[in-house]
Amino acid sequence: MRALAGALLVVWLAVGGLTGAYAGKLVEVSENDSSAFLPNSAEATVVAELQKKFQSDNAIPAIVVAERTGGLTEADRSFVVERTRAYKASPVIPSAPPDIAAAQVVVLLDVTDDPGDAVERLRDGLREPPQGLTVLVTGPAGQIADLSAAFGGIDGLLLLVAAGVVALILVVVYRSPLLPLLVLLSAVFALGLASFVVHLLASNDILTLNGQSQGILFILVVGAATDYALLLVSRFREELRDTEDKFAAIRTALRQTIEPIAASAGTVVLGVLCLLFSDLDSNRGLGPVAAVGIGAALLAATTFLPAALALCGRGAFWPFAPRFGSTHSGTGGLWGRVAELVRRRPRAIWVSTAVLLLVGVAFIPQLKVSGTAQSDFFLTRVDSVAGQEVLSRHFPGGADSPTVVIANEARTAAVIAKSTVDGVAAVRPTGTAEGLVRVEVTLDDAPDSDAAVATVERIRAAVHGIDGADAKVGGQTATLLDTRSTSERDRLVIIPIVLVVVFLVLVALLRSLLAPLLLIATVVLSFAATMGVSALVFNHVLGFPGADPVVPLFGFVFLVALGIDYNIFLMTRVREETARLGTVEGTLRGLSVTGGVITSAGVVLAATFAALAVLPILFLAQIAFIVAFGVLLDTLIVRSLLVPALAVDIGGRIWWPSKLR
């Protein structure tokens, strides 16, 4: 056993040395352009492909906008035009301003360049403008660059905050300097391995990685690896009180915890892989990315950590090492009192906690998930948003990102006429190719606004009805519209699949039909309450403008998959104890001995997900709150009170149709 443990440590040290740097390299294979996430069948995607017929090279526009209160000077115009014309000899398209306070220039950036680097060079060339002149870079290229910069802290600040929070919690829980280090090493090795695999898959175009998926991967690996470690460490500490040989103790601990840990990991893996049914590449990409992360966390927690604990033995818990023959903790204290409360009044407890959760559910109608403007995507001030605001003050809202209609050339006149709907400032043909015509439609409103989306819907309804035109509508606003529609479709398809998958896992694990149904019902109730509370917090505390339609889907997948974990940890121990003590006593025993470790695991996972809020991205801040609050709700209310109270009140029938009572 000693030789095996030593060999495993050597293997993991080698793996860590080879893969450790890949967490910082994921940004190299990350794609943050939202237009790349739509399915090939989406109308905006079809238009993007057809537009290649109208241009000799691939380019992405950056909009340089200049503004001076009181009016531009000739020196101002000369500064902007000369600085942009000199930029890598790229084509420059000046746009005459409708007033004298602002001007804009469209710079076409070659997409073979990294947009972030190209925009940064452009911005560097525009520094030190004439005094009093504001010059900003916005447009699609500017937005991509600012998004990439916002995700730039993932491999530094995010990991530092997450690891610091986990270390603090572990020190408080175990009051040991060595044990937190071993647990964190397990998480770091898992993250390195997961990052290496994801980098390999993304660089070979097997999956799509973006900044959001990258951030969730980091948090998920650290949180899950720590949760699995807590369960193993807790059981190891129990066994050290009954077993003098540390190697025998770790064998028993691993044997007793491998089933719930594997079941937990399997549930999360299967749950996130349900995202493969999504029509959005960004969602589909997150599924395997998260699954790889959970698999790496499971592997590290069941190989590296047992080996390290076996070699350290009781020393891992120094200075409060468990002594052989000492009394077990956990049957008394706080969780013993909670178990006794559940014994005395089970029905009152589960009814009152269910009512409390239903109060949260009542606020779900206040949740705004129809989407947000791209300018609301950032929680901090960025140039692309500020530039868009300047454009909106002085130019038609969609001047910098026109909607594009591509149709059969013979029907050009009809397409132009029908495209002139409410909300349209101008319509003009901009070229023909292979029997097709390209028509640019300038909208009155900003391209990422709800009003612009509504205008594009009217344009589509109008041009789709033109006989023989085969008209397709694309562009930035159409991409936003198609993304929202696809996200809504994904929710309707994926949520039922996740529920079925989790139910089948629980049936296999608990060998019961009734218990899995009850567990899923409690977790769904907890999710619904979380979304209701989130609506209140987002609207009235944090003042968020709304949420992307994908937020509830991600929240559901993670909360159901992760929330069911704590019920798995509890109910597998309850089932084990029921075989000896019966359902009621087994439930109370399982609750009292697992209360501390499961609560610690929930706090760790909630804290790690909360760390996502350090990145200035609205979507991640919302996911951080939803998952952190939901996990705590599952840990402290559902797993601690609702589920055990239901089990005690129902009694042995909860295992139906098995014979276990």
C-alpha positions in Angstrom: 0.0 0.0 0.0 2.8 2.4 0.8 4.5 1.7 -2.5 1.2 2.2 -4.4 0.6 5.5 -2.6 4.1 6.7 -3.4 3.8 5.8 -7.1 0.5 7.7 -7.3 2.1 10.8 -5.9 4.9 10.6 -8.4 2.5 10.2 -11.3 0.4 13.2 -10.1 3.5 15.3 -9.6 4.5 14.5 -13.2 1.0 15.3 -14.5 1.0 18.5 -12.6 4.4 19.5 -14.1 3.2 18.7 -17.6 -0.3 20.3 -17.5 0.0 23.0 -14.9 0.6 25.8 -17.4 -2.4 25.0 -19.5 -4.9 26.9 -17.3 -3.2 30.0 -18.4 -3.2 29.0 -22.1 -6.9 28.4 -22.5 -7.4 32.0 -23.5 -5.4 31.2 -26.6 -8.2 28.9 -27.8 -11.2 30.8 -26.4 -13.7 32.3 -28.9 -15.8 35.3 -27.6 -17.5 36.4 -30.8 -21.2 35.7 -30.2 -21.9 35.4 -34.0 -19.8 32.2 -33.9 -22.1 30.4 -31.5 -25.3 30.2 -33.6 -26.2 27.0 -35.4 -25.6 26.8 -39.1 -29.3 26.8 -39.7 -29.9 30.2 -38.0 -30.9 32.9 -40.5 -28.1 35.2 -39.2 -25.6 32.5 -39.8 -26.8 31.9 -43.3 -26.5 35.6 -44.1 -23.0 35.7 -42.6 -22.0 32.9 -44.9 -23.6 34.5 -48.0 -21.9 37.8 -47.3 -18.5 36.2 -48.2 -19.7 36.4 -51.8 -19.7 40.2 -51.6 -16.2 40.9 -50.2 -12.8 39.9 -51.3 -11.4 39.4 -47.8 -12.6 38.7 -44.3 -12.8 41.8 -42.2 -14.4 42.9 -38.9 -15.3 46.6 -38.5 -14.0 48.8 -35.7 -15.8 52.1 -35.4 -13.6 55.1 -34.4 -15.9 57.8 -33.0 -14.7 61.3 -32.1 -16.8 63.9 -30.1 -16.2 67.5 -29.0 -18.7 69.5 -27.0 -19.2 72.7 -29.0 -18.2 71.2 -32.3 -15.3 69.5 -34.0 -12.4 71.5 -35.4 -10.5 70.9 -38.6 -7.6 69.6 -36.5 -9.9 67.1 -34.8 -11.0 65.7 -38.2 -7.5 65.6 -39.5 -6.3 63.7 -36.4 -8.9 61.0 -36.7 -8.6 60.5 -40.5 -4.8 60.5 -40.5 -4.4 58.2 -37.5 -6.9 55.6 -38.9 -5.7 55.8 -42.5 -2.2 55.0 -41.4 -3.3 52.0 -39.4 -1.6 49.0 -41.1 -2.8 50.5 -44.5 -6.3 49.0 -43.8 -9.1 50.4 -45.9 -10.6 53.5 -44.2 -14.3 54.5 -44.8 -15.0 58.0 -43.6 -18.6 58.8 -42.7 -19.8 62.4 -43.0 -21.4 63.4 -39.7 -24.9 64.8 -39.6 -23.8 67.5 -37.1 -20.5 69.2 -36.2 -20.1 67.6 -32.8 -19.0 64.1 -33.8 -17.5 62.1 -36.6 -17.0 58.4 -37.2 -14.5 56.3 -39.2 -14.9 52.6 -40.0 -11.7 50.7 -39.9 -11.8 47.2 -41.4 -9.6 44.8 -39.4 -8.4 41.6 -41.0 -9.9 38.8 -39.0 -6.7 36.8 -39.3 -5.5 39.2 -36.7 -6.5 38.7 -33.1 -9.2 41.3 -32.7 -8.1 42.2 -29.2 -4.5 42.9 -30.2 -5.6 44.7 -33.4 -8.0 47.0 -31.5 -5.4 47.7 -28.8 -2.9 48.8 -31.5 -5.6 51.0 -33.0 -6.4 52.5 -29.7 -2.7 53.1 -29.0 -2.5 55.0 -32.3 -5.4 57.3 -31.3 -3.9 58.3 -27.9 -3.2 61.9 -27.1 -5.8 63.5 -29.3 -6.2 67.3 -29.5 -7.2 68.7 -26.1 -11.0 68.5 -25.5 -11.5 65.8 -28.1 -12.9 62.4 -27.0 -11.9 59.5 -29.3 -13.2 56.0 -28.7 -13.1 52.6 -30.5 -16.3 50.7 -30.6 -18.2 48.5 -33.1 -18.0 44.7 -33.3 -14.2 44.6 -33.1 -14.2 47.0 -30.1 -16.8 44.9 -28.3 -14.8 41.6 -28.9 -11.6 43.3 -27.6 -13.3 44.6 -24.4 -14.9 41.2 -23.8 -11.5 39.5 -24.2 -9.9 42.0 -21.8 -12.7 41.3 -19.2 -12.0 37.6 -19.3 -8.2 38.3 -19.0 -8.4 37.9 -15.2 -9.7 34.3 -15.3 -6.4 32.5 -14.9 -5.1 35.0 -12.3 -7.6 36.9 -10.1 -10.4 34.3 -10.3 -8.2 31.4 -9.3 -6.5 33.4 -6.6 -9.8 34.5 -5.0 -11.3 31.0 -5.3 -8.3 29.2 -3.9 -8.0 31.8 -1.0 -11.7 31.3 -0.1 -11.4 27.5 -0.1 -8.2 27.6 2.0 -9.8 29.9 4.6 -12.8 27.6 4.9 -10.7 24.5 5.2 -8.5 26.0 7.8 -11.6 27.0 9.9 -13.2 23.5 9.4 -10.1 21.3 10.1 -7.9 23.7 12.1 -4.9 22.1 10.4 -2.2 23.7 8.2 -1.4 20.5 6.2 -4.9 19.2 5.3 -6.0 22.3 3.4 -2.7 22.2 1.4 -3.4 18.6 0.4 -7.0 19.3 -0.7 -5.9 22.4 -2.7 -3.1 20.4 -4.3 -5.7 17.9 -5.4 -7.8 20.7 -6.9 -4.8 22.3 -8.6 -3.7 19.0 -10.2 -7.3 18.4 -11.4 -7.5 21.9 -12.9 -4.2 21.4 -14.7 -5.3 18.1 -16.2 -8.8 19.4 -17.1 -7.2 22.5 -18.8 -4.8 20.3 -20.8 -7.7 18.2 -22.1 -9.9 21.1 -22.9 -7.1 23.0 -24.6 -6.4 19.9 -26.7 -10.1 19.5 -27.7 -10.6 23.3 -28.4 -7.4 23.7 -30.5 -8.6 20.8 -32.7 -12.1 22.3 -33.1 -13.7 19.4 -31.3 -15.5 21.8 -28.9 -16.1 25.5 -28.6 -14.6 27.4 -25.6 -15.4 30.9 -24.6 -14.6 33.1 -21.6 -17.8 32.1 -19.7 -17.1 28.4 -20.1 -13.5 28.9 -19.1 -14.5 30.7 -15.9 -17.1 28.1 -15.0 -14.5 25.3 -15.6 -12.1 26.8 -13.1 -14.7 27.3 -10.4 -16.4 23.9 -11.0 -13.1 22.0 -10.8 -12.0 23.7 -7.6 -15.4 23.4 -6.0 -16.1 19.8 -7.0 -12.6 18.6 -6.1 -12.9 20.2 -2.7 -16.3 18.7 -2.1 -15.2 15.2 -2.9 -12.1 15.7 -0.8 -14.2 16.8 2.2 -16.4 13.7 2.0 -13.3 11.4 1.8 -11.4 13.3 4.6 -14.4 13.2 6.9 -14.8 9.4 6.5 -11.0 8.9 6.9 -11.1 10.8 10.2 -13.9 8.6 11.4 -12.0 5.4 10.4 -8.8 6.6 12.2 -10.8 6.5 15.5 -11.7 2.9 14.9 -8.6 1.6 13.0 -5.1 1.9 14.2 -3.5 1.2 10.8 -3.7 4.3 8.6 -3.6 2.3 5.4 -6.5 0.1 6.5 -8.4 3.3 7.5 -7.9 4.9 4.0 -9.0 1.8 2.3 -12.2 1.6 4.3 -12.8 5.3 3.9 -12.3 5.2 0.1 -14.5 2.1 -0.2 -17.3 3.7 1.8 -17.2 7.0 -0.1 -16.4 6.0 -3.7 -20.0 5.2 -4.5 -21.5 8.6 -3.4 -18.6 10.5 -4.9 -18.8 8.7 -8.2 -22.6 9.0 -8.2 -22.3 12.7 -7.5 -19.7 13.2 -10.3 -21.7 11.0 -12.7 -24.8 13.0 -12.0 -23.1 16.3 -12.7 -21.3 14.9 -15.8 -24.6 13.6 -17.3 -26.4 16.7 -16.3 -24.0 19.1 -18.0 -23.7 16.8 -21.1 -27.4 17.4 -21.6 -26.2 20.8 -22.9 -25.1 18.9 -26.0 -28.7 19.0 -27.0 -28.4 22.8 -27.3 -28.5 24.6 -30.6 -26.0 27.2 -29.4 -22.3 26.3 -29.9 -21.5 28.2 -26.7 -23.9 26.0 -24.6 -22.8 22.8 -26.4 -19.2 23.6 -25.7 -19.8 24.1 -22.0 -21.2 20.6 -21.6 -18.0 18.7 -22.4 -15.9 21.4 -20.9 -17.6 21.0 -17.5 -17.7 17.2 -17.9 -14.0 17.1 -18.4 -13.5 19.3 -15.3 -15.7 17.1 -13.1 -13.9 13.9 -14.4 -10.5 15.4 -13.5 -11.8 16.4 -10.1 -13.1 12.9 -9.5 -9.8 11.3 -10.6 -7.7 13.5 -8.4 -9.9 13.1 -5.4 -9.9 9.3 -5.6 -6.3 8.8 -6.5 -4.0 11.6 -5.5 -5.8 12.6 -2.3 -6.1 9.0 -0.9 -2.4 8.4 -1.6 -1.4 11.6 0.2 -3.7 10.9 3.1 -2.4 7.3 3.4 1.2 8.6 3.6 0.5 11.4 6.0 -1.9 9.4 8.2 -3.0 11.2 11.4 -0.3 13.8 10.7 -2.6 15.3 8.1 -4.9 16.5 10.9 -2.2 17.9 13.1 -2.5 19.5 15.6 -6.0 18.0 16.2 -5.3 14.5 15.0 -8.0 11.8 15.7 -6.7 9.2 18.2 -7.4 5.5 17.9 -10.2 4.6 20.2 -11.4 8.1 20.7 -15.1 9.0 20.6 -16.7 9.8 17.3 -17.9 13.3 16.7 -21.0 14.2 14.8 -23.6 12.3 16.7 -24.1 15.1 19.2 -23.6 18.8 19.0 -25.5 21.0 16.5 -26.3 18.2 14.0 -27.4 15.9 16.8 -29.8 18.6 17.9 -31.1 19.1 14.3 -31.7 15.4 14.0 -33.6 15.3 17.3 -35.7 18.2 16.1 -36.6 16.3 12.9 -37.4 13.3 15.0 -39.9 15.2 17.2 -41.8 17.2 14.5 -41.1 15.8 11.0 -44.3 16.8 9.4 -44.3 20.4 10.7 -40.7 20.8 9.5 -41.2 19.6 6.0 -44.5 21.5 5.5 -43.0 24.8 6.9 -39.8 24.5 4.8 -41.8 23.7 1.7 -44.0 26.8 2.3 -40.9 28.9 2.9 -39.5 27.8 -0.5 -42.9 28.4 -2.2 -42.7 32.0 -1.0 -39.5 32.4 -3.0 -41.1 30.7 -6.0 -43.9 33.4 -6.0 -41.4 36.0 -7.2 -40.4 34.1 -10.3 -42.7 36.3 -12.5 -40.4 39.3 -11.7 -37.4 37.5 -13.3 -36.5 39.4 -16.5 -34.9 36.9 -18.9 -35.8 38.3 -22.3 -32.2 39.4 -22.9 -30.1 42.5 -22.4 -28.3 44.9 -24.7 -24.7 44.0 -25.4 -23.8 47.3 -23.8 -25.2 45.9 -20.5 -22.9 42.9 -20.7 -20.1 44.6 -18.8 -20.4 45.7 -15.2 -17.6 48.2 -15.6 -17.2 51.1 -18.0 -15.5 50.1 -21.3 -14.6 52.0 -24.4 -16.9 50.0 -26.7 -20.0 50.9 -24.6 -19.0 54.5 -24.2 -18.4 54.8 -27.9 -21.8 53.3 -28.7 -23.4 55.9 -26.5 -21.6 58.7 -28.4 -22.8 57.2 -31.7 -26.3 57.0 -30.5 -26.3 60.7 -29.6 -25.2 61.9 -33.0 -26.0 59.2 -35.6 -28.9 56.8 -36.3 -28.6 54.0 -33.7 -27.7 51.3 -36.2 -25.4 53.4 -38.4 -22.3 51.5 -37.3 -23.8 48.0 -37.5 -26.4 47.9 -40.2 -28.8 45.1 -40.7 -28.1 43.1 -43.8 -30.7 41.7 -46.2 -29.5 39.3 -48.9 -32.0 38.3 -51.6 -32.3 37.4 -55.3 -31.1 40.3 -57.4 -34.2 40.3 -59.6 -36.3 41.3 -56.6 -34.1 44.2 -55.4 -36.8 46.9 -55.7 -39.3 44.9 -53.7 -36.8 44.1 -51.0 -35.9 47.8 -50.6 -39.5 48.8 -50.5 -40.5 46.1 -48.0 -37.5 46.7 -45.7 -38.6 50.3 -45.0 -40.6 49.5 -41.9 -41.1 51.4 -38.7 -37.7 51.8 -36.9 -35.7 52.0 -40.1 -33.7 55.1 -40.9 -32.3 54.2 -44.3 -32.2 51.4 -46.9 -29.6 51.1 -49.7 -28.2 48.3 -51.9 -24.5 47.9 -51.5 -23.6 45.3 -54.1 -24.5 42.3 -56.2 -22.8 38.9 -56.6 -23.8 35.6 -58.3 -27.4 36.7 -58.8 -27.8 38.0 -55.3 -28.1 41.5 -53.9 -26.9 42.9 -50.6 -29.0 45.5 -49.0 -28.0 47.5 -45.9 -30.7 48.6 -43.6 -29.8 51.3 -41.0 -31.9 51.2 -37.9 -33.1 54.1 -35.8 -32.1 52.4 -32.6 -28.8 51.0 -31.2 -28.2 47.5 -32.8 -28.1 45.8 -29.4 -31.4 47.3 -28.1 -34.8 45.7 -27.7 -36.2 48.2 -30.1 -33.8 47.2 -32.8 -34.6 43.5 -32.2 -38.3 44.3 -32.7 -37.5 46.2 -35.9 -35.5 43.3 -37.3 -38.5 41.0 -36.6 -40.7 43.4 -38.6 -38.1 43.4 -41.5 -38.0 39.6 -41.6 -41.8 39.4 -41.6 -42.0 41.9 -44.5 -39.2 40.5 -46.8 -40.0 36.8 -46.1 -43.3 37.4 -47.9 -41.8 38.6 -51.1 -42.4 36.0 -53.8 -39.2 34.8 -55.5 -36.9 36.9 -53.3 -35.7 34.2 -50.9 -34.7 37.0 -48.7 -32.6 36.4 -45.5 -31.9 39.0 -42.8 -28.7 39.1 -40.8 -26.3 41.3 -39.1 -25.5 42.1 -35.4 -29.1 42.7 -34.3 -30.4 39.6 -36.2 -27.6 37.5 -34.5 -28.9 38.8 -31.1 -32.5 37.9 -32.1 -31.5 34.4 -33.2 -29.5 33.8 -30.1 -32.4 34.7 -27.9 -34.8 32.5 -29.8 -32.4 29.6 -29.7 -31.8 30.0 -26.0 -35.6 29.9 -25.3 -35.8 26.7 -27.4 -32.9 25.1 -25.5 -34.7 25.7 -22.1 -37.8 23.8 -23.3 -35.7 20.9 -24.6 -32.9 20.5 -22.1 -34.6 20.9 -18.8 -36.8 17.8 -19.1 -33.8 15.8 -20.4 -31.8 16.8 -17.3 -34.7 15.7 -15.0 -35.0 12.3 -16.6 -31.2 11.7 -16.5 -30.9 12.7 -12.8 -33.9 10.5 -11.9 -32.4 7.5 -13.6 -29.1 8.0 -11.8 -30.9 8.2 -8.4 -33.0 5.1 -9.2 -29.8 3.2 -9.9 -28.1 4.5 -6.8 -30.9 4.2 -4.2 -32.7 1.2 -5.8 -36.0 3.0 -5.3 -38.6 4.9 -7.3 -40.3 7.0 -4.6 -37.1 8.4 -3.0 -35.7 9.7 -6.3 -39.0 11.4 -7.2 -39.1 13.1 -3.8 -35.4 14.2 -4.1 -35.9 15.6 -7.6 -39.1 17.4 -6.4 -37.2 19.1 -3.5 -34.3 20.2 -5.7 -36.7 21.6 -8.4 -38.6 23.4 -5.6 -35.3 24.8 -4.3 -34.2 25.9 -7.8 -37.5 27.7 -8.4 -37.2 29.5 -5.0 -33.7 30.5 -5.9 -34.8 32.0 -9.2 -37.5 33.9 -7.4 -35.1 35.3 -4.8 -32.6 36.1 -7.6 -35.3 38.2 -9.3 -35.7 40.3 -6.2 -32.0 40.7 -5.7 -31.3 41.5 -9.4 -34.1 44.0 -9.8 -34.2 45.8 -6.4 -30.7 45.3 -4.8 -28.2 45.1 -7.6 -30.2 47.0 -10.2 -29.4 44.7 -13.1 -31.1 45.6 -16.4 -32.2 42.0 -17.0 -30.7 38.6 -17.9 -29.9 36.6 -20.9 -32.4 33.8 -21.7 -29.6 31.2 -21.1 -29.2 32.2 -17.4 -32.1 30.1 -16.1 -30.9 27.2 -18.2 -27.4 27.3 -16.8 -28.8 27.9 -13.3 -31.1 24.9 -13.6 -28.4 22.5 -15.0 -25.9 23.5 -12.3 -28.3 23.7 -9.3 -30.1 20.4 -10.1 -26.8 18.6 -10.9 -24.9 20.1 -7.9 -27.9 20.4 -5.6 -28.7 16.7 -5.9 -25.1 16.0 -4.8 -25.8 16.9 -1.2 -28.9 14.7 -1.2 -26.8 11.9 -2.7 -24.2 12.3 0.0 -27.0 12.3 2.7 -29.2 9.5 1.3 -26.4 7.1 0.5 -25.4 7.3 4.1 -29.0 7.0 5.2 -29.4 3.9 3.1 -26.3 2.4 4.6 -27.5 3.2 8.2 -31.1 2.1 7.4 -29.8 -1.5 6.7 -28.7 -1.6 10.4 -31.1 0.7 12.2 -34.3 1.1 10.1 -35.4 4.1 8.1 -36.2 6.6 10.9 -33.1 5.9 13.0 -31.0 5.5 9.9 -32.1 8.9 8.6 -31.4 10.6 11.9 -28.0 8.9 12.2 -27.1 9.8 8.6 -28.1 13.4 9.1 -26.2 13.8 12.4 -22.9 12.2 11.1 -22.9 13.9 7.7 -24.3 17.3 8.7 -20.9 18.9 9.3 -19.1 17.7 6.2 -22.0 18.3 3.8 -22.5 21.8 5.1 -18.8 22.5 4.7 -19.0 21.1 1.2 -21.9 23.3 0.3 -20.3 26.4 1.8 -17.1 25.7 -0.2 -19.0 25.2 -3.5 -21.1 28.4 -2.9 -18.0 30.4 -2.0 -16.1 29.2 -5.1 -19.0 30.0 -7.4 -19.4 33.4 -5.7 -15.8 34.1 -6.8 -17.1 34.4 -10.4 -18.4 37.8 -9.4 -14.9 39.2 -9.4 -15.0 39.2 -13.2 -16.9 42.3 -14.5 -19.4 40.3 -16.6 -23.1 40.6 -16.0 -23.8 36.9 -17.0 -21.1 35.5 -14.7 -22.2 37.8 -11.8 -25.8 36.4 -12.1 -24.7 32.8 -12.4 -22.4 33.4 -9.3 -25.3 34.6 -7.2 -27.8 32.0 -8.5 -25.6 29.0 -7.9 -24.1 30.2 -4.6 -27.5 31.1 -3.1 -29.1 27.9 -4.5 -26.3 25.6 -3.2 -26.6 27.2 0.3 -30.4 26.8 0.1 -30.0 23.1 -0.8 -27.4 22.5 1.8 -28.9 24.4 4.8 -32.7 23.9 4.2 -33.4 21.1 1.7 -30.8 18.6 2.7 -30.8 19.5 6.4 -34.5 19.8 7.1 -36.9 19.1 4.2 -35.5 15.8 2.9 -34.8 14.1 6.3 -38.2 15.3 7.6 -39.9 13.8 4.6 -38.0 10.5 5.0 -38.9 10.3 8.7 -42.5 11.1 8.1 -42.9 8.7 5.2 -40.8 6.0 6.9 -39.8 2.8 5.2 -42.2 3.4 2.3 -39.7 5.9 0.9 -37.6 3.0 -0.4 -40.5 1.6 -2.4 -40.5 -0.7 -4.3 -37.4 -2.2 -2.6 -37.8 -4.3 0.6 -35.5 -2.0 2.6 -37.4 -0.6 5.6 
